Amino acid sequence: MTMNRHEPFEELISASLTDDLTPTERQRLDAHLDSCDACRATLAAFADQRRIMSGLRHVAPPRDLGARVRTGIERGRFAAVPWWRRPAVIFAGVGGSLAAVAGALLAIVILNGQASDPPVGVNTSPTPSAIVEPSETERPTLPPIATPTPDASPVETSEPSPEPSATENPVVEAPEPDIVMAVTGPVEDLSLSVVEGSTGETVADVQAPDEDPAGEPVGPIGPPIVAELSPDGQWLAFITEKGQSGLNDVWATRLSEAPEPVDPEASPPVDSTAAIGETVHLGVSIAGSPFLQRLAWSPDGAHLAYTLMNPDAGEEADEVNTDVWVFDTAEASTRQITDTGTAYAASFLPVDEDGAPPRLWISRAGPEPLSSLHELPEDGGTIAPEDGAMSFAEGVFQPLLSPNGSLVIFWSGQMATDRDHGWIFAFDGAPQLAEVTVEEGIHSFVEERPVFSDLPSRGELFRSAAITWSLDGDAYAVWHADWLGETSDDAPYPDANRVYFGHATDPRGLTQRHAIDSADVADGMVVVDVEVAPTGRHLLVTARERAAGLEAPRAELRLITRNLGNVADDFKTVDVAEDGWAGPAVFHPHGEPDWDSSLAP
Amino acid sequence: MAVPGPIPWDAPAVTRHAVDAREVEFERLFEEYSAPIHNYVLRMVGDHDRAADITQDTFIKAYRKLDTVTDATSTRSWLYRIATNTAIDDMRRRRMVTPMGDDAPAFANRPDQGPGPEAQVMASTLDERVQRALLSLRPNHRQCLLLSDLDDMSAQQIGEVMGLSYAAVRTLLCRARGEMRRALSAEGFAR
């Protein structure tokens, strides 16, 4: 991208229209305008434009707007009050008076669940356990498909209990996340820290560097929306919002020293030139769809693959430019590894032999998406899906391998561009679950079936969704479902604000009844991120308040325990950032790390 | 009028005087800002019904958050920020997919039976042409351009609404003007 010689002056010309120039800038601009026809034309065009805009017809609001607002206020006045404290009858005043309330509360015992929509249990009653190491000997395979018919209820694995009790559905002690991101402080001076989940102690205060590895200036850090810990626990990669600009920043903070090698014969852990507590800016991207928010670590923690959608790409409004970048932790440096303008990062392969080069699935977005497996190129090299691939997967987009690599969730369908979101699905878009087989070095996805099993027969109407695996390689969650099909107003499904929580070993796949309870996310909040605990039974859900006003952004982190039958899920708030932003949270892939030895200075 | 029966033990102690003051303040805000906010939202989304709904939601949210406003001078920015976020939420819910590229799905290449672009431009009013140009901009470009040129906000005020620094607003506004210049040109405006 090159800058033409008029560009710096165009910004001054623009600012001059609203008197936003310093005297020095004014002098500089005036001197330039004296000698530049092109910039004088720009000034005239911008001034015309401002005149046209300010002369636009003012359209009066509808006459009943005041009454509609008043009615909305009265209706919502008690929405946030628990049902047992709400008045039985509300007489909404019309035209400005406060609601008059009459009637007595009726004491009705209602189970804190949804009898008509019980949560679904899992086949194999999972129990909490220590962190599950990815293991070649524990490769789950997919069961035969048990697709529910539209008229029948999904298969129940446990009989609904009319009077659930703790003994029938014991709530196991919930696992604390290893680390949680927390944002506190006023909106103009947000402070981001990394907190140990079990103790609440600060692991690192994240300080934005002045510039990125390319020397470009970097702004302040906004609220985090995605986070992934490197497998060796040294680095936390995360994505933050850049104010209301519609852009995101990608970052990585070094949290700890390289771990001691367990096997002296194995390759030594990757060290880094970055200091403990140092934060590196990895790039800026248009916020876009969940496909852009994939942070894929290599198994040794040496590389992070991610996707950037260039905010300055092209002059055409619909132009989309996405490419895959890699962060090399050893040198704390970034590099672009694709140059196609349509590439997305997917997954690294788990290590199957010591010393093998890291191998990465990348995807080419398009009407017919294509994924391909490549060895990570040398520094400065680029890869293209069509060239030098070890395996191809036609019609497959962004394959997300389970942690041990035996299963995969990928997208199928035809894609199109949306200028706000990059590439998303336009036709037949749906996530698919499959097994991974490797024969003579060729990787294949077999036994494919839709992740959602109870959507209508022409149900492939997703545009996008966010998906994550648990470290146990079985549990997974889907949220931010962007669905084009008809949904019921009573119970929209798939619901963009519900989390669908299932297990690969569950033959039903995901159904409407796999949604977490609606009460699991507080009223007025929307899901930001989900982490599935290695127990396969717990979710850590980061939910934000819908932004309003100039107050600092708020999000809370809820630890949800999935219950069986018609017993409502249990949840509790993980208290790490009072009146601030808590989450996302992450678990360490290989057991609980010792953060104490690596506290930031 | 008071709620009959016992007051819940943890109900906030709101006095009648405080409630009245809140109502008066809200009425003032509605009186002063409902028309400009509605106009701004209408230009953001380009649809009368949606603009009315978004304006309605904006003031309902403002009422609920009224207690959090402490600095009287920032009230306008605060309201515009709520309106902006509500409009963006609405646009996200309703966004449309635009297939593109040579190998885009077949329907994109169907012969168009309607009037050509030139005829459309000629048939439109000035207001419609400007609105079409506005709607072709990226949302953040449209937003800052409207705040600047329709609502006459300074870069500082736009920054308060959009959560951006002064410098970032200046850059964004310049890009928005460039994009709008091309969009207006496509609509047949001379420069």
Interface residues (C-beta under 8 A of the other chain):
Chain A: E10 E11 I13 S14 A15 L17 T18 D19 D20 A41 T42 A44 A45 F46 D48 Q49 R50 I52 M53 S54 L56 R57 H58 V59 A60 P61 P62 L65 G66 R68 V69 G72 I73 G76 R85 P87 G96 L98 A100 V101 A102 G103 A104 L105 V187 G219 G243 Q244 S245 G246 E315 A317 D318 G366 P367 E368 Q414 A416 T417 D418 R419 D420 H421 I424 A426 F427 R463 R546 A547 A548 G549 L550 E551
Chain B: M1 V3 P4 G5 P8 V19 E23 E27 F30 S34 A35 H38 N39 L42 R43 H48 A51 A52 T55 Q56 D57 F59 I60 K61 A62 Y63 R64 K65 T68 V69 S74 S77 W78 R81 I82 T84 N85 I88 D89 M91 R92 R95 M96 V97 T98 P99 M100 G101 D103 A104 P105 L126 D127 V130 Q131 S136 L137 R138 P139 N140 L145 L146 S148 D149 L150 D152 S154 A155 E160 V161 M162 G163 L164 S165 A168 R170 T171 L172 L173 C174 R177 G178 E179 M180 R181 R182 A183 L184 F189 R191
